Amino acid sequence: MSDPDGTIATPLSVLDTERLLADRRVVDRLVEDYEIERIVIGLPLTMQGAEGPQARDVRETAARIIGHLSLPVTYHDERLSSAEASRLMRDAGTDARQQRGSLDKIAAALMLQSWLDAQRDQTREDGSVDG
């Protein structure tokens, strides 16, 4: 999730794909409860920046889960987000066993923060003024 101004990404929760495929109402409730305006999905690109089989699977699964929503959907490169999340948690004194419950949430927040930063940078390049 991000704050209303789209400045800071914050982890919310990890949702099980199988549960979401079985019951799309879970996503519908989140969209309604948190007044979601856009969905940003991490895309596992190859190290060369290309879309491979994993990226295709993510796109297909996302379409099955959120294809019925009338919200903009954006895919953003998630390469190395889990490694970065693990490094940050390790630096904060969290060992591998303790990371299990939070690693995906932190990685998702890092990916979203990267997207938010890219949007802000693009706005600056387009000549808009922050403020």
C-alpha positions as CSV (number, residue, x, y, z in Angstrom):
1,M,0.0,0.0,0.0
2,S,1.1,3.6,-0.4
3,D,0.0,6.7,1.4
4,P,-2.7,8.8,-0.3
5,D,0.0,11.1,-1.8
6,G,1.8,8.1,-3.4
7,T,5.1,8.9,-1.6
8,I,5.7,6.0,0.8
9,A,5.0,2.3,0.3
10,T,4.1,0.3,3.4
11,P,3.7,-3.5,3.7
12,L,0.1,-4.7,4.3
13,S,-0.2,-8.4,4.1
14,V,0.6,-11.4,1.9
15,L,-2.3,-13.0,0.1
16,D,-2.3,-16.6,-0.9
17,T,-2.7,-17.0,-4.7
18,E,-4.8,-20.1,-4.4
19,R,-7.2,-18.4,-2.0
20,L,-7.5,-15.4,-4.3
21,L,-8.2,-17.7,-7.3
22,A,-10.9,-19.4,-5.4
23,D,-12.5,-16.3,-4.0
24,R,-12.0,-13.0,-5.8
25,R,-14.1,-11.3,-3.1
26,V,-11.0,-11.1,-1.0
27,V,-9.5,-8.6,-3.4
28,D,-12.8,-6.8,-3.9
29,R,-13.0,-6.2,-0.1
30,L,-9.4,-4.9,0.0
31,V,-10.1,-2.5,-3.0
32,E,-13.2,-1.2,-1.2
33,D,-11.8,-1.1,2.3
34,Y,-8.6,0.7,1.3
35,E,-10.0,2.8,-1.6
36,I,-7.5,1.3,-4.0
37,E,-7.1,3.4,-7.1
38,R,-4.4,1.4,-9.0
39,I,-2.9,-2.1,-8.6
40,V,0.9,-2.4,-9.1
41,I,2.0,-6.0,-9.7
42,G,5.6,-7.1,-9.4
43,L,6.8,-8.7,-12.6
44,P,9.7,-11.2,-12.3
45,L,11.8,-10.2,-15.3
46,T,15.0,-12.1,-16.2
47,M,18.3,-10.5,-15.3
48,Q,18.5,-9.3,-18.9
49,G,15.2,-7.4,-18.4
50,A,13.1,-9.7,-20.6
51,E,9.8,-11.4,-19.7
52,G,10.2,-15.1,-19.4
53,P,7.8,-17.9,-18.4
54,Q,7.5,-16.6,-14.8
55,A,6.4,-13.2,-16.0
56,R,3.8,-14.8,-18.3
57,D,2.5,-16.8,-15.4
58,V,2.2,-13.7,-13.2
59,R,0.3,-11.8,-16.0
60,E,-2.1,-14.8,-16.5
61,T,-2.7,-15.3,-12.8
62,A,-3.3,-11.6,-12.2
63,A,-5.8,-11.5,-15.1
64,R,-7.7,-14.3,-13.4
65,I,-7.7,-12.6,-10.0
66,I,-8.2,-8.9,-10.9
67,G,-9.4,-9.0,-14.5
68,H,-13.0,-8.1,-13.4
69,L,-11.9,-4.9,-11.6
70,S,-12.2,-1.6,-13.3
71,L,-8.9,-0.3,-12.0
72,P,-5.7,0.5,-13.8
73,V,-3.1,-2.3,-13.5
74,T,0.6,-1.6,-13.8
75,Y,3.4,-4.2,-13.9
76,H,6.7,-3.2,-12.4
77,D,10.1,-4.9,-12.4
78,E,10.6,-6.9,-9.2
79,R,14.0,-8.2,-9.9
80,L,16.1,-8.6,-6.8
81,S,13.4,-7.2,-4.5
82,S,13.4,-10.4,-2.3
83,A,17.2,-10.3,-2.1
84,E,17.2,-6.6,-1.1
85,A,14.4,-7.3,1.5
86,S,16.4,-10.1,2.9
87,R,19.6,-8.0,3.1
88,L,17.7,-5.1,4.8
89,M,16.1,-7.5,7.3
90,R,19.5,-9.2,8.0
91,D,21.1,-5.7,8.5
92,A,18.3,-5.0,11.0
93,G,19.3,-8.2,12.9
94,T,16.6,-10.5,11.6
95,D,17.9,-14.0,10.9
96,A,16.6,-16.2,8.0
97,R,14.2,-18.1,10.2
98,Q,12.6,-14.9,11.5
99,Q,12.4,-13.5,7.9
100,R,9.9,-16.2,6.7
101,G,6.7,-14.4,7.7
102,S,7.8,-10.9,6.5
103,L,10.1,-11.3,3.5
104,D,7.4,-11.2,0.9
105,K,5.7,-8.2,2.5
106,I,9.0,-6.3,2.6
107,A,9.9,-7.2,-0.9
108,A,6.5,-6.1,-2.2
109,A,6.8,-2.8,-0.4
110,L,10.3,-2.3,-1.9
111,M,8.9,-3.0,-5.4
112,L,6.0,-0.6,-4.9
113,Q,8.4,2.1,-3.5
114,S,10.5,1.6,-6.7
115,W,7.4,2.2,-8.8
116,L,6.4,5.3,-6.7
117,D,9.8,6.8,-7.0
118,A,9.8,6.2,-10.8
119,Q,6.5,7.9,-11.1
120,R,7.7,10.9,-9.1
121,D,10.9,11.0,-11.2
122,Q,8.8,10.9,-14.4
123,T,6.7,13.7,-13.2
124,R,9.8,15.8,-12.5
125,E,11.1,15.0,-16.0
126,D,7.8,16.1,-17.6
127,G,8.3,19.5,-16.0
128,S,5.8,19.3,-13.2
129,V,6.6,21.0,-10.0
130,D,6.6,19.1,-6.7
131,G,4.8,20.7,-3.9
